[in-house]
Amino acid sequence: MRKLEFDLIIKNGRVINPALGFGQVADVFVKDGVIAKIEKESAKTKRKIASYPDEMVVDATDLLVVPGLIDIHVHLREPGREYAETIVTGCRAAANGGFTSVCCMPNTYPVIDNQETVQFVKARAAIADARVYVIGAISKELKGEELSEIGDLVKAGVVAITDDGNYVQNSDLMRRALEYAKMFNIPVVSHAEDMQLCGEGHMNESFESSRLGLKGRPSVGEVIAVLRDIKLCEFVGGRLHIAHVSTAGAVEAIRQAKAAGVKVTAEACPHHFVLTDDMIGESFDTNLKVNPPIRTKKDVDAIIGGLVDGTIDCIASDHAPHPEEDKDAEFDKAPPGMLGLQTTLGLVKTYLIDKGYLSWADAIRKMTINPARIMGLPGGTLNEGAPADITLIDPDKKWTFKEKDILSIAKNSPFVGWKLNGRAAYTVVGGKVVHEY
Amino acid sequence: MKLRSRHLLGLENVTRDEISLILDTAETFREIIERPIKKVPTLRGITVLNLFYEPSTRTKISFELAEKRLSADSISFAKATSSVTKGESLRDTVQNIEAMKIDMVVIRHSSTGAPFYLTQCIDSNVINAGDGSHEHPTQALLDMMTIRQKYGSLDGLRVVLIGDVKHSRVVRSNIWGLKTMGASVAICGPSTLMPYEVEKFGVDVYTNVEEAIDGADVVNIMRIQLERQKAGLFPSMREYTNLFGITKERLKLLNENFTIMHPGPMNRGIEITSEVADGDSSVILNQVTNGQAVRMAVLYLLSGKKEEAE
């Protein structure tokens, strides 16, 4: 058989490479799992592509060709809660949603606070559809008492540390985490909700929680938590990343900290810029229960404002599978969290791009190069020589998210039945097509 | 005239006509329970389940008696002696009981929305007998019935609800019902026991009890729970009594022909003195009797709803 120059060609797509600002129709040539070159179509390239067998050419006409999307906030539940999600199923959902890389959170059983568990996750991820980067625990068993062996974790390959799910309530421990993580130049990811103010709440504290008589998680609990972490970061240095920003006050705090030169970055989740707390009383849908909670219109507007002006660097899903057995319960007894990997892109297109808040280029930046830079990951660009992690987006594909389409084991999405616009048409990881619809 | 829903989950979305219908119907049942033979065949063949996940004296006995007086077959469930202690979920519990062919469920539960959740799990009519801090519609209906009996109408009456507004389902249901029926509603309690953005309930809010009851017709006093003090929401029971307790002295501020109410159980000497609770203006025991009539009315009106649907 004739030896071919390339392994995969993506032809005639509109290429958006945020690293270079490239945004025109071109062909992408992949060899040995990396991007070999990107060229505008010419008679020569046309002839070359025509000589390739069909199965090696993806026709990207009318599609966007972007760096593989990166979601830095995902709960894959393995080890320990494989009845909700496994690394393989979670990565299948990721690929379906256009994500080529995910960062998984350490609140597994056992907790990812030791090398063995990191290695276990990486071994499982080796056969999964997407790349998995591991985030380790700040504190042993996420107890918020003493630092985990962060040096060991970094050696095993963790890209960041967090106690996500819990706020590091002990200010001195958070200070030490930021100081200690400096040695390894990794970010400390904060789930910023003061547990004394928010710990027992089930939804945003507002007139809605008052009306329903449900205990609230006040927005000020997030603002105080964010401000403390910003001040600690300002004092001791290090890199702070604020997970799932949900309040107007936190957006403003981060905006001011960035202006003052503090090394803080932030992410927002689709549910925090799409859903509001007044939806809860209509259905008591436990899939609307999440920490931090869905808030008010004012907060939604502020988060969108933060995404527009760059205060919020990236978009992450906080994909949090919980099985029907746990979610099918009274609202205050259900666990917090919702799926996100398969709906993030459609929600970004429908609620941010179609509404005129972000351009495609802005949105892609917040789902590729920005999260890659925060976590120090190799992906996020379409530069020659970069890993061939590529997502092809059908930008105006109208579709309805159906429960039968959910690839996660758990089905806890409040977006089932929603009509969305924009969808991943193909997902390519290391030059291999892992999803096509 | 009929009720629009086949469930009674709360009063927030119940209309004036519907409340009037329930209260008018309750008056006819009130007459029945004053008879020597207090039983009518109205709900013969209907099976009602009383599902009590929280302790209750008045409400539970009141519903059970209401069902018996209407000739319904009723069974009662108490969480402590059930398989819930073995970890059975609410859905499984009620689906199993419904499989034994029941028609209506009365539920008391510590979780907001549990009655709504039940309507999603089973086909029976669901009556909320108190869900978390959310609503307790039959309590507010019996309160309104009691007030209406004395004054003829609720329109323009000044009704003050005093106590732990934040955690009280009785207050919430009373606010919705009283507003709908045209009363002028005020609430009063420590600011730490007011829910967030309380002004959005659209009632007058007071933290000074004298100002709150000045010129009022009806004072409805809520139980204050020791757990709230333990949770740090106010400094001591003694201070609560000093600031908010209803004493004979304070009654002087009320309008002539005033009324004192309490949904029970009372903490005598804390939120209300015995003198006030047992005084001539107290209708506390009449509330309890009316409770039975209101529950008969609700059971009757909702069961009729079900037959029409079939």
Interface residues (C-beta under 8 A of the other chain):
Chain A: E205 S206 F207 S209 S210 R211 L212 G213 L214 G216 P218 F284 D328 A329 E330 F331 D332 K333
Chain B: E12 S89 L90 R91 H109 S111 T112 G113 A114 F116 Y117 D131 G132 S133 H134 E135 K166 H167 R169 R172 P195 Y196 E197 V198 K200 F201
